């Protein structure tokens, strides 16, 4: 039997349920430091104007070490003020062309020290 066929046979044997009908491993194991959570967040305004600053705060579980604010493919890391406390002040560029002035979804993404992510979404409008 060739090597690719042996690999396929081994894969099928591992994927086959045991006699009781259950798989040997069901789902991921919990991360060592627990799952991250976003407990609360605030933003100075969801009506965003070019050239003006926007302020935001996020409160997370203590196992979170990184939080970012993301709009489409642009992400900005938030400053860690203390365990589970993050903040950001961002000045929106004044040179936004008219076709970029519309509604967006702002994502708040928190990552734990184990690399597990959680997120929340906020609708915003750039005028």
MIDOSE-1310 file (N, C-alpha, C; in nm, 2 decimals, decimal comma, always signed):
residues 127
xxxx	+0,09/-0,12/+0,00/+0,00/+0,00/+0,00/+0,09/+0,12/+0,00; +0,05/+0,23/-0,08/+0,14/+0,35/-0,09/+0,12/+0,43/+0,03; +0,22/+0,53/+0,05/+0,22/+0,61/+0,17/+0,09/+0,70/+0,18; +0,04/+0,76/+0,07/-0,08/+0,84/+0,07/-0,20/+0,76/+0,12
xxxx	-0,21/+0,63/+0,07/-0,32/+0,55/+0,10/-0,32/+0,51/+0,25; -0,20/+0,48/+0,30/-0,18/+0,45/+0,44/-0,22/+0,57/+0,53; -0,19/+0,69/+0,49/-0,22/+0,81/+0,56/-0,37/+0,83/+0,56; -0,44/+0,80/+0,45/-0,58/+0,81/+0,44/-0,65/+0,71/+0,53
xxxx	-0,60/+0,59/+0,53/-0,66/+0,48/+0,61/-0,64/+0,51/+0,76; -0,53/+0,57/+0,80/-0,51/+0,60/+0,94/-0,60/+0,72/+0,98; -0,62/+0,81/+0,89/-0,71/+0,93/+0,92/-0,86/+0,88/+0,93; -0,90/+0,79/+0,85/-1,04/+0,73/+0,86/-1,05/+0,65/+0,98
xxxx	-0,95/+0,58/+1,02/-0,96/+0,50/+1,14/-0,97/+0,58/+1,27; -0,90/+0,70/+1,27/-0,90/+0,79/+1,38/-1,04/+0,86/+1,39; -1,10/+0,89/+1,27/-1,22/+0,96/+1,27/-1,35/+0,88/+1,29; -1,33/+0,75/+1,29/-1,44/+0,65/+1,31/-1,48/+0,65/+1,46
xxxx	-1,61/+0,66/+1,49/-1,65/+0,66/+1,63/-1,62/+0,52/+1,69; -1,60/+0,52/+1,83/-1,58/+0,39/+1,90/-1,71/+0,32/+1,90; -1,71/+0,21/+1,98/-1,83/+0,11/+1,98/-1,95/+0,18/+2,04; -1,93/+0,27/+2,14/-2,05/+0,34/+2,20/-2,11/+0,45/+2,11
xxxx	-2,04/+0,48/+2,00/-2,09/+0,59/+1,91/-2,04/+0,73/+1,94; -1,95/+0,74/+2,03/-1,89/+0,87/+2,06/-1,75/+0,88/+2,02; -1,71/+1,01/+1,99/-1,57/+1,02/+1,95/-1,48/+1,03/+2,07; -1,35/+0,99/+2,06/-1,26/+0,98/+2,17/-1,24/+1,12/+2,23
xxxx	-1,24/+1,23/+2,15/-1,21/+1,36/+2,19/-1,32/+1,45/+2,14; -1,39/+1,52/+2,23/-1,50/+1,61/+2,19/-1,47/+1,75/+2,23; -1,45/+1,83/+2,13/-1,42/+1,98/+2,16/-1,29/+2,01/+2,21; -1,26/+2,14/+2,21/-1,13/+2,18/+2,27/-1,13/+2,18/+2,42
xxxx	-1,01/+2,16/+2,48/-1,00/+2,17/+2,63/-0,99/+2,32/+2,66; -1,04/+2,36/+2,78/-1,03/+2,50/+2,82/-0,89/+2,55/+2,83; -0,87/+2,68/+2,79/-0,73/+2,73/+2,81/-0,69/+2,73/+2,95; -0,56/+2,72/+2,98/-0,51/+2,72/+3,12/-0,55/+2,84/+3,20
xxxx	-0,56/+2,96/+3,15/-0,59/+3,07/+3,23/-0,74/+3,11/+3,21; -0,82/+3,03/+3,16/-0,96/+3,06/+3,14/-0,99/+3,14/+3,01; -1,12/+3,15/+2,98/-1,17/+3,22/+2,86/-1,17/+3,37/+2,89; -1,13/+3,45/+2,79/-1,14/+3,60/+2,81/-1,28/+3,65/+2,80
xxxx	-1,31/+3,76/+2,87/-1,44/+3,82/+2,86/-1,43/+3,97/+2,85; -1,52/+4,03/+2,78/-1,53/+4,18/+2,78/-1,65/+4,21/+2,87; -1,62/+4,28/+2,98/-1,72/+4,30/+3,08/-1,80/+4,43/+3,05; -1,73/+4,52/+2,98/-1,80/+4,65/+2,95/-1,71/+4,73/+2,86
xxxx	-1,77/+4,83/+2,79/-1,70/+4,92/+2,70/-1,78/+5,04/+2,68; -1,71/+5,15/+2,65/-1,77/+5,28/+2,62/-1,70/+5,35/+2,51; -1,77/+5,43/+2,44/-1,71/+5,51/+2,33/-1,76/+5,65/+2,35; -1,68/+5,76/+2,32/-1,73/+5,89/+2,34/-1,84/+5,93/+2,25
xxxx	-1,84/+5,88/+2,13/-1,95/+5,90/+2,03/-1,95/+5,80/+1,92; -2,07/+5,76/+1,88/-2,07/+5,67/+1,76/-2,10/+5,75/+1,64; -2,11/+5,88/+1,65/-2,12/+5,97/+1,53/-1,98/+6,03/+1,51; -1,90/+5,98/+1,43/-1,76/+6,01/+1,42/-1,74/+6,12/+1,31
xxxx	-1,66/+6,22/+1,34/-1,63/+6,33/+1,25/-1,48/+6,34/+1,22; -1,45/+6,35/+1,09/-1,30/+6,36/+1,06/-1,24/+6,48/+1,13; -1,11/+6,45/+1,17/-1,03/+6,55/+1,24/-1,06/+6,56/+1,39; -1,15/+6,49/+1,44/-1,19/+6,50/+1,58/-1,15/+6,37/+1,65
xxxx	-1,11/+6,39/+1,78/-1,07/+6,27/+1,86/-1,19/+6,18/+1,90; -1,16/+6,05/+1,92/-1,26/+5,96/+1,97/-1,20/+5,89/+2,09; -1,27/+5,88/+2,20/-1,21/+5,82/+2,32/-1,29/+5,69/+2,35; -1,22/+5,59/+2,40/-1,29/+5,46/+2,43/-1,22/+5,40/+2,55
xxxx	-1,30/+5,32/+2,63/-1,26/+5,24/+2,74/-1,32/+5,11/+2,73; -1,24/+5,01/+2,77/-1,28/+4,87/+2,78/-1,24/+4,81/+2,91; -1,34/+4,73/+2,97/-1,31/+4,66/+3,09/-1,32/+4,51/+3,06; -1,21/+4,43/+3,09/-1,21/+4,29/+3,06/-1,18/+4,20/+3,18
xxxx	-1,18/+4,07/+3,16/-1,13/+3,99/+3,26/-0,98/+4,01/+3,28; -0,93/+3,97/+3,39/-0,78/+3,99/+3,43/-0,69/+3,91/+3,34; -0,73/+3,81/+3,27/-0,64/+3,73/+3,19/-0,62/+3,78/+3,05; -0,69/+3,90/+3,02/-0,67/+3,96/+2,89/-0,55/+4,05/+2,89
xxxx	-0,46/+4,04/+2,79/-0,34/+4,12/+2,79/-0,33/+4,21/+2,66; -0,43/+4,20/+2,57/-0,43/+4,28/+2,45/-0,57/+4,30/+2,40; -0,60/+4,43/+2,37/-0,73/+4,47/+2,32/-0,70/+4,56/+2,20; -0,78/+4,54/+2,09/-0,77/+4,63/+1,98/-0,91/+4,68/+1,93
xxxx	-0,91/+4,79/+1,87/-1,03/+4,85/+1,81/-1,01/+4,83/+1,66; -1,10/+4,77/+1,59/-1,08/+4,74/+1,45/-1,21/+4,79/+1,37; -1,18/+4,86/+1,26/-1,28/+4,90/+1,16/-1,23/+4,85/+1,03; -1,31/+4,76/+0,97/-1,27/+4,69/+0,85/-1,13/+4,62/+0,87
xxxx	-1,03/+4,67/+0,80/-0,90/+4,60/+0,81/-0,80/+4,69/+0,88; -0,85/+4,80/+0,94/-0,76/+4,89/+1,02/-0,78/+4,86/+1,16; -0,67/+4,83/+1,23/-0,67/+4,80/+1,38/-0,58/+4,89/+1,45; -0,62/+4,93/+1,57/-0,54/+5,01/+1,66/-0,54/+4,95/+1,80
xxxx	-0,42/+4,92/+1,85/-0,41/+4,86/+1,98/-0,45/+4,96/+2,09; -0,52/+4,91/+2,19/-0,56/+5,00/+2,30/-0,45/+4,99/+2,41; -0,44/+5,10/+2,49/-0,34/+5,11/+2,59/-0,39/+5,03/+2,72; -0,30/+4,95/+2,78/-0,34/+4,88/+2,90/-0,31/+4,97/+3,02
xxxx	-0,42/+5,01/+3,08/-0,40/+5,10/+3,20/-0,38/+5,03/+3,33; -0,42/+4,90/+3,33/-0,41/+4,81/+3,45/-0,47/+4,68/+3,42; -0,47/+4,59/+3,51/-0,53/+4,45/+3,48/-0,67/+4,47/+3,44; -0,71/+4,43/+3,32/-0,84/+4,43/+3,28/-0,90/+4,57/+3,24
xxxx	-0,81/+4,67/+3,23/-0,86/+4,81/+3,20/-0,77/+4,86/+3,08; -0,84/+4,90/+2,97/-0,78/+4,94/+2,85/-0,84/+5,07/+2,80; -0,77/+5,16/+2,74/-0,82/+5,29/+2,69/-0,76/+5,32/+2,55; -0,82/+5,41/+2,48/-0,77/+5,46/+2,35/-0,83/+5,60/+2,32
xxxx	-0,74/+5,68/+2,28/-0,78/+5,81/+2,22/-0,72/+5,81/+2,08; -0,81/+5,83/+1,98/-0,77/+5,82/+1,84/-0,83/+5,94/+1,77; -0,74/+6,02/+1,69/-0,79/+6,13/+1,61/-0,82/+6,08/+1,47; -0,94/+6,09/+1,43/-0,98/+6,05/+1,29/-0,91/+6,14/+1,19
xxxx	-0,85/+6,08/+1,08/-0,78/+6,17/+0,98/-0,89/+6,27/+0,92; -0,84/+6,39/+0,90/-0,93/+6,49/+0,85/-0,95/+6,48/+0,70; -0,87/+6,41/+0,63/-0,87/+6,40/+0,48/-0,95/+6,29/+0,43; -1,05/+6,24/+0,50/-1,13/+6,12/+0,45/-1,21/+6,17/+0,33
xxxx	-1,20/+6,10/+0,22/-1,28/+6,13/+0,10/-1,43/+6,10/+0,13; -1,52/+6,15/+0,05/-1,67/+6,13/+0,07/-1,71/+5,99/+0,06; -1,65/+5,90/-0,02/-1,69/+5,76/-0,03/-1,65/+5,68/+0,09; -1,57/+5,73/+0,18/-1,54/+5,66/+0,30/-1,62/+5,71/+0,42
xxxx	-1,71/+5,80/+0,40/-1,80/+5,86/+0,50/-1,93/+5,79/+0,50; -1,95/+5,68/+0,58/-2,07/+5,60/+0,59/-2,07/+5,52/+0,71; -2,16/+5,43/+0,73/-2,16/+5,34/+0,85/-2,06/+5,23/+0,84; -2,01/+5,20/+0,96/-1,91/+5,09/+0,98/-1,95/+5,01/+1,10
xxxx	-1,88/+4,90/+1,12/-1,89/+4,82/+1,24/-1,75/+4,83/+1,31; -1,75/+4,89/+1,43/-1,63/+4,89/+1,51/-1,63/+4,76/+1,60; -1,52/+4,69/+1,58/-1,50/+4,57/+1,66/-1,40/+4,59/+1,78; -1,44/+4,55/+1,90/-1,35/+4,55/+2,01/-1,31/+4,40/+2,03
xxxx	-1,18/+4,38/+2,01/-1,13/+4,24/+2,02/-1,03/+4,23/+2,13; -1,06/+4,14/+2,22/-0,98/+4,11/+2,34/-0,91/+3,98/+2,33; -0,78/+3,97/+2,36/-0,71/+3,84/+2,34/-0,64/+3,81/+2,48; -0,67/+3,69/+2,52/-0,61/+3,64/+2,65/-0,46/+3,61/+2,64
xxxx	-0,40/+3,58/+2,75/-0,26/+3,55/+2,75/-0,24/+3,41/+2,69; -0,34/+3,33/+2,67/-0,34/+3,20/+2,60/-0,36/+3,22/+2,45; -0,39/+3,34/+2,40/-0,42/+3,36/+2,26/-0,56/+3,34/+2,22; -0,65/+3,32/+2,32/-0,80/+3,30/+2,29/-0,86/+3,44/+2,27
xxxx	-0,94/+3,46/+2,17/-1,00/+3,59/+2,14/-1,15/+3,59/+2,17; -1,20/+3,71/+2,21/-1,35/+3,74/+2,21/-1,37/+3,88/+2,16; -1,49/+3,91/+2,11/-1,51/+4,04/+2,05/-1,65/+4,09/+2,07; -1,67/+4,22/+2,06/-1,80/+4,28/+2,06/-1,80/+4,38/+1,95
xxxx	-1,92/+4,41/+1,90/-1,93/+4,50/+1,78/-2,02/+4,62/+1,82; -1,98/+4,73/+1,76/-2,06/+4,86/+1,78/-2,08/+4,92/+1,64; -2,20/+4,96/+1,61/-2,22/+5,03/+1,48/-2,18/+5,18/+1,50; -2,10/+5,23/+1,41/-2,06/+5,37/+1,41/-2,09/+5,43/+1,27
xxx	-2,10/+5,56/+1,26/-2,11/+5,63/+1,14/-2,01/+5,74/+1,13; -1,94/+5,74/+1,01/-1,84/+5,85/+0,99/-1,91/+5,95/+0,90; -1,92/+6,07/+0,94/-1,99/+6,18/+0,87/-1,90/+6,26/+0,78
